[in-house]
């Protein structure tokens, strides 16, 4: 997972960042575009407003330096914070909330304790995570799990992707979910054939359950969304 947590928790299951596949390039590009557009606007309107050209150049330069520092030190999360705070940011956060709500509902359905659910880059940064969303679970008592326990984890860890597919038609990311699930099956010592049989079966069960419970899914997502912190709010 992205960062190890305290020993009482499994590594967090992060939600995929809306609008990207892997990496933070799209949001960094968006941020750079905003800075350049603002600079262009100042260059055009600056004389009308009585602003000196060097002030415009200084502002654009400072913005680009800030973008570089953000990318180097914070993995581009500042761009996500900005994107979530801008108009349209609520829709970005809603997709994250749908993903995390899927995990949460299936965890409750399977009696799997949840430590916490985070929605949004600001909430994750406040918790010390470089992610846009996260669901953290209590660790199992033993690394080697029984098949029924693995079936439970298979449902819970695939629920975020399944929730996104149900609401948006496709899921973005999910590699961390699949990687954690693969590690759990591997640590349990079961053969690959069994895992390849059980995981698709669990995915189908999750999809069918979420389809029946779609109102609950969307209600839970709205609850998570309403409590998600955002800049300038």
WOSULMO-V94095 format. One record per helix or strand. SS is the DSSP state (h for helix, s for strand). FROM is the first residue (numbers start at 1). TO is the last residue. If there is no record, write none. Layout:
SS | FROM | TO
SS | FROM | TO
//
This chain:
s | 9 | 9
s | 13 | 14
h | 25 | 49
h | 53 | 74
h | 77 | 85
h | 89 | 109
s | 114 | 119
h | 121 | 126
s | 133 | 138
h | 147 | 168
h | 175 | 187
h | 192 | 212
h | 214 | 226
//
